[in-house]
Amino acid sequence: MKGKSTEIIGSGYNGKSSSLARYHSINPPIYHASTVLFEDYAELKTVGQGQYDGFTYGTDGSPTQRAFEQAMTELEGGHHTWAFPSGLAAITSVLQAFLKSGDHLLVCNSVYGPVRRFAKNLLAKFGVTTSYFPAHAGANIVDYIRPETRFILLESPGSNTFEIQDVPAVVKVAKERGILTAIDNTWATPLFFRPFEHGVDISIHSVTKYISGHSDLLLGTATVSQACYADFHKLIRALEIFASEDACYMALRGLKTLSVRLKQHEASALELATWLEGQAAVEKVLHPALPSHPEHALWQRDFKGSTGIFSFVLKPEYQEDSVARFVDSLELFGIGYSWGGFKSLVTAGKFAQSDISRYHDRWMIRLNLGLEDVEDLQADVQRALAAL
């Protein structure tokens, strides 16, 4: 007769339950596991020989993670996707995989701020130099390339100042010189911009934002071309990078409603941005889908839609105290970082990160339009503008 502890350990599910094999659901199960069981010694032996194509340990990820990664691969049109604990983790992993001491990294000036910190505080420590090019660059990217340039990181549009790069022109120059390109495609999502169709080697997303859509998880992805797969896979194996099963499950669930949500985000943002262009306190609205945007023609050529985040620049007479009054007067917009969720958000400041930006030293307000009724959001902004 077995002891109670032995009975407890073996009860319910022993790793080979046939009843679970017949359980089918719309969403995949969430697998919480560190140890993965093998059928027999022969199967275990194939792992040591590098011939096993299944899961070997929790750091390989899980079926939940693989399901989400496969969905992203199909949506992106790339070769393979890996999930990461955050969008920044995806970006920094890409840079570590493809850069070495002596290399030069070229980054668009509007890049996500923490990437600058990573380049300065870590890449520089290991002998990688970084420089920045104007966020509206195209074929003139050639003016910023050095003999040791190995990698170009794009973000189009940037998520604060919304400049757009001429991605096909940049990629053409890069490929002629054997330089890899990656893009942070979080703003557009794969529904509105398809990096691989324009020759980009790697597409990166902060899944935290539109793909998740609910402001309740941290996750990132990097999707690579077939040519980049082997080198990136080496990094994944070396660092045992994997993402939370729960986050992957929630991201996959959010992904299913992405197209429906984006339609509402797009419509609301366009309506409010167009209205803001006629307001007396506003000097410039930075939204790529507006004809007034400097790169509007590029947006029309390369993008299939726009999303729910944009900025506007106040006229010079309005300084920080005015910005504070505006932000504090809003009732429907939460004050908080990130974007892409169902609740509208606001941030404000001097977002331009260097003096090569068009909007250097200017006060800006960034709005993330959520899923509230746009009439209510407009009335809220109108009240806040009156506070100026």
C-alpha positions in Angstrom: 0.0 0.0 0.0 1.4 3.4 -1.0 1.9 6.1 1.5 -0.2 9.3 1.6 2.6 11.5 0.2 3.1 9.1 -2.7 -0.6 9.0 -3.4 -0.8 12.8 -3.4 2.1 13.2 -5.8 0.7 10.7 -8.2 -2.9 11.8 -8.1 -5.0 13.5 -10.7 -2.4 13.9 -13.5 0.8 11.9 -14.0 2.0 13.5 -17.3 0.3 11.0 -19.5 -3.4 11.4 -19.0 -5.3 10.3 -22.0 -8.3 12.3 -20.9 -6.4 15.6 -21.3 -5.4 14.6 -24.8 -9.0 14.6 -25.8 -9.7 18.1 -24.3 -10.0 20.7 -27.0 -10.6 24.4 -26.3 -10.6 27.6 -28.4 -7.7 29.1 -26.5 -4.6 27.0 -25.6 -4.1 25.8 -22.1 -1.6 27.6 -19.9 1.4 25.4 -19.1 3.3 26.1 -15.9 6.3 23.9 -15.9 10.0 23.8 -15.2 10.5 20.0 -15.7 9.3 18.3 -18.9 8.9 14.5 -18.9 10.2 12.3 -21.6 8.7 9.0 -22.8 11.7 6.8 -22.3 15.5 6.7 -22.3 15.7 6.6 -26.1 13.9 9.9 -26.3 16.1 11.4 -23.5 19.2 10.3 -25.5 18.0 12.2 -28.6 18.1 15.4 -26.5 21.8 15.0 -25.7 22.4 14.3 -29.4 20.7 17.5 -30.4 18.1 15.6 -32.4 15.0 16.2 -30.2 12.6 18.8 -31.6 10.2 19.0 -28.6 10.4 20.8 -25.3 13.2 19.8 -23.0 12.9 22.2 -20.1 10.9 25.2 -18.9 13.5 27.5 -20.4 12.5 26.3 -23.9 9.2 28.1 -23.3 5.9 26.2 -23.4 3.2 25.2 -25.8 1.4 28.4 -24.8 4.4 30.5 -25.7 4.9 28.6 -29.0 1.2 29.1 -29.9 1.5 32.9 -29.5 4.9 33.0 -31.3 3.5 31.0 -34.2 0.5 33.4 -34.4 2.9 36.4 -34.6 5.1 34.7 -37.2 2.1 34.2 -39.4 0.8 37.7 -38.9 4.3 39.3 -39.5 5.1 37.1 -42.5 8.6 36.3 -41.1 10.5 33.1 -40.5 10.3 32.7 -36.7 9.2 34.7 -33.7 10.5 34.7 -30.1 8.7 36.2 -27.1 10.5 38.2 -24.5 9.6 39.6 -21.0 9.2 43.1 -22.5 9.5 45.2 -25.6 12.9 46.5 -24.4 14.1 43.0 -23.8 13.3 42.1 -27.4 15.2 45.1 -28.7 18.3 44.6 -26.5 18.3 40.9 -27.3 18.4 41.6 -31.0 21.3 44.1 -30.6 23.2 41.6 -28.5 22.7 38.8 -31.1 24.1 40.7 -34.0 26.7 43.2 -32.7 30.2 42.6 -31.5 33.1 44.7 -30.2 34.3 47.1 -32.9 30.8 47.3 -34.6 28.9 50.5 -35.2 25.1 50.7 -34.5 23.0 53.3 -36.2 19.8 54.3 -34.6 17.0 56.6 -35.5 16.8 59.7 -33.3 13.2 59.1 -32.3 13.9 55.7 -30.8 12.4 54.5 -27.5 14.4 56.3 -24.8 15.6 53.2 -22.8 17.4 52.0 -26.0 19.7 55.0 -25.7 20.5 54.0 -22.1 21.2 50.5 -23.2 23.6 51.7 -26.0 25.4 54.1 -23.6 25.6 52.0 -20.5 26.0 48.4 -21.9 26.9 48.3 -25.6 29.6 50.9 -25.2 31.1 48.9 -22.3 31.6 46.0 -24.8 33.1 48.1 -27.6 30.1 48.9 -29.7 29.7 52.5 -30.8 26.3 54.1 -31.4 25.2 57.2 -33.3 21.9 58.6 -34.3 20.4 59.7 -37.6 17.4 62.1 -38.2 14.1 60.3 -37.7 12.8 61.3 -41.2 15.8 59.8 -43.0 15.6 57.9 -46.3 18.3 57.3 -48.9 20.4 60.0 -47.1 21.1 57.4 -44.4 24.2 56.8 -46.4 25.6 60.0 -45.0 25.6 58.4 -41.5 27.0 55.0 -42.4 30.6 54.2 -41.4 32.8 51.4 -42.7 32.2 49.5 -39.4 28.4 50.0 -39.4 26.8 46.6 -38.8 23.2 47.3 -37.8 20.5 50.0 -38.4 17.6 50.2 -35.9 14.5 52.0 -37.2 11.3 53.1 -35.4 8.7 54.4 -37.9 6.9 56.4 -36.8 8.5 57.3 -33.5 6.1 57.1 -30.6 6.6 60.7 -29.4 7.4 62.9 -32.4 6.0 60.6 -35.1 8.5 61.2 -37.9 8.4 58.5 -40.5 11.5 57.0 -42.2 11.6 56.0 -45.8 12.1 52.3 -44.9 12.5 50.9 -48.4 15.1 53.5 -49.2 17.0 52.8 -46.0 16.8 49.1 -46.5 18.1 49.4 -50.1 21.2 51.3 -48.9 21.7 48.8 -46.0 21.5 45.7 -48.2 24.0 47.2 -50.7 26.5 47.4 -47.8 25.6 44.1 -46.0 24.1 45.9 -43.0 21.2 44.3 -41.1 18.0 46.3 -40.4 15.4 46.0 -37.7 12.3 48.1 -37.0 10.2 48.8 -33.9 6.8 48.3 -35.5 4.7 48.7 -32.4 2.8 51.8 -33.5 1.6 50.3 -36.8 1.3 46.7 -35.8 1.6 44.0 -38.5 -1.9 45.0 -39.7 -0.8 48.5 -40.9 2.8 48.0 -41.8 4.6 44.8 -43.1 8.3 45.2 -42.5 9.3 42.0 -44.3 7.6 43.1 -47.5 9.9 46.1 -47.5 13.0 44.1 -47.0 13.6 44.6 -43.2 15.4 41.7 -41.5 13.8 41.9 -38.1 10.5 43.2 -36.8 10.1 44.1 -33.1 7.0 44.7 -31.1 6.1 45.9 -27.6 3.3 43.4 -27.2 2.4 45.3 -24.0 0.6 47.9 -26.2 -1.8 47.2 -29.1 -1.4 43.5 -29.4 -2.2 43.0 -25.8 -4.7 45.9 -25.8 -5.6 45.8 -22.1 -2.6 47.5 -20.2 -2.2 44.4 -18.0 0.9 42.6 -19.2 4.5 43.1 -20.2 5.7 41.3 -23.3 7.8 41.8 -26.5 8.5 39.9 -29.7 11.2 39.8 -32.3 10.4 38.1 -35.6 13.3 37.3 -37.9 14.0 36.5 -41.5 15.3 33.0 -42.3 18.8 34.5 -42.8 18.9 35.8 -39.3 17.4 32.8 -37.6 20.6 30.8 -36.7 22.5 33.7 -35.1 19.5 34.8 -33.1 18.7 31.3 -32.0 22.3 31.0 -30.6 21.6 34.0 -28.3 18.3 32.6 -27.2 19.9 29.3 -26.2 22.9 31.0 -24.6 20.8 33.2 -22.3 17.8 30.9 -21.9 15.4 33.8 -22.7 11.7 32.9 -22.4 8.5 34.7 -21.6 5.8 34.2 -19.1 3.2 31.6 -20.0 0.4 33.7 -18.5 1.5 36.8 -20.5 1.7 34.8 -23.8 -1.8 33.4 -23.1 -3.2 36.9 -22.5 -1.4 38.3 -25.5 -2.7 35.6 -27.8 -6.2 36.4 -26.5 -5.7 40.1 -27.1 -4.3 39.4 -30.6 -7.7 37.9 -31.7 -9.5 41.3 -31.3 -6.6 43.5 -32.6 -8.2 44.4 -36.0 -11.6 45.3 -34.3 -9.9 47.5 -31.7 -7.6 49.2 -34.1 -10.5 50.4 -36.2 -11.9 52.2 -33.2 -8.5 53.6 -32.1 -7.8 54.8 -35.7 -11.2 56.5 -36.1 -11.1 58.3 -32.8 -7.6 59.5 -33.1 -8.1 60.9 -36.6 -11.3 62.7 -35.6 -9.7 64.3 -32.5 -6.4 65.1 -34.3 -8.3 66.8 -37.1 -10.3 68.9 -34.6 -7.1 69.8 -32.7 -5.6 71.4 -35.8 -8.2 74.1 -35.6 -7.6 75.0 -32.0 -6.0 78.3 -31.2 -3.5 77.1 -28.7 -2.2 74.3 -31.0 0.7 75.0 -33.3 1.1 71.6 -34.8 -0.5 68.2 -34.6 1.8 65.3 -35.2 -0.3 62.5 -36.7 1.1 60.7 -39.9 -2.4 60.2 -41.4 -3.1 64.0 -41.5 -2.2 65.7 -44.8 -0.3 68.3 -42.8 2.2 65.8 -41.5 5.7 66.2 -43.2 5.9 62.5 -44.2 2.2 62.0 -45.0 3.1 60.9 -48.5 5.3 58.2 -47.1 2.6 57.1 -44.8 0.1 56.9 -47.7 2.6 54.8 -49.7 3.7 52.3 -47.1 1.0 52.0 -44.4 -2.4 50.5 -44.5 -3.8 52.5 -41.6 -3.0 54.5 -38.5 -3.5 53.9 -34.8 -4.6 55.8 -31.7 -1.6 57.7 -30.5 -0.3 61.1 -31.6 1.1 64.3 -30.2 0.5 68.0 -30.6 2.8 70.9 -30.1 1.6 74.0 -28.2 2.3 77.5 -29.4 5.5 79.0 -28.0 3.7 81.2 -25.5 2.5 78.2 -23.6 5.2 76.9 -21.3 5.4 74.2 -18.6 2.8 75.7 -16.2 0.3 75.7 -19.1 1.1 72.1 -19.9 0.6 71.2 -16.3 -2.8 72.9 -16.2 -3.9 71.1 -19.4 -2.9 67.7 -18.1 -4.4 68.1 -14.7 -7.7 69.4 -16.1 -8.3 66.2 -18.1 -10.9 63.9 -16.5 -11.1 60.9 -19.0 -7.4 60.6 -19.8 -5.3 58.8 -17.2 -1.8 60.2 -16.7 0.6 57.3 -17.4 3.2 55.8 -19.7 2.6 53.3 -22.4 -0.3 53.2 -24.8 -2.4 50.9 -26.9 -4.9 49.9 -24.2 -8.6 50.5 -23.9 -8.2 53.6 -21.6 -7.1 56.9 -22.9 -3.8 58.2 -21.6 -1.8 61.5 -21.6 1.8 62.3 -21.1 3.6 65.6 -21.7 7.0 67.1 -21.9 9.9 68.0 -24.2 10.1 64.7 -26.0 12.7 65.5 -28.6 15.9 63.6 -27.7 18.5 65.7 -29.5 18.9 69.0 -31.3 18.6 67.3 -34.7 14.9 66.8 -34.0 12.4 69.2 -35.6 10.7 69.7 -32.2 13.8 70.2 -30.1 13.0 72.1 -26.9 9.3 72.3 -27.6 6.5 71.4 -25.2 4.3 68.6 -26.5 1.3 66.7 -25.3 0.9 63.0 -26.3 -2.6 61.5 -26.4 -3.4 57.8 -26.5 -6.9 57.4 -27.6 -8.6 54.5 -26.0 -12.0 53.0 -26.7 -14.2 55.6 -25.0 -16.7 57.6 -27.1 -14.7 60.1 -29.1 -17.3 62.8 -28.4 -16.6 62.5 -24.7 -12.9 62.6 -25.3 -13.1 65.7 -27.4 -15.2 67.5 -24.8 -12.6 66.6 -22.2 -9.8 68.0 -24.3 -11.8 71.1 -25.0 -12.2 71.8 -21.3 -8.5 71.2 -20.7 -7.5 73.6 -23.5 -9.8 76.2 -22.0 -7.7 75.9 -18.8 -4.7 77.3 -20.7 
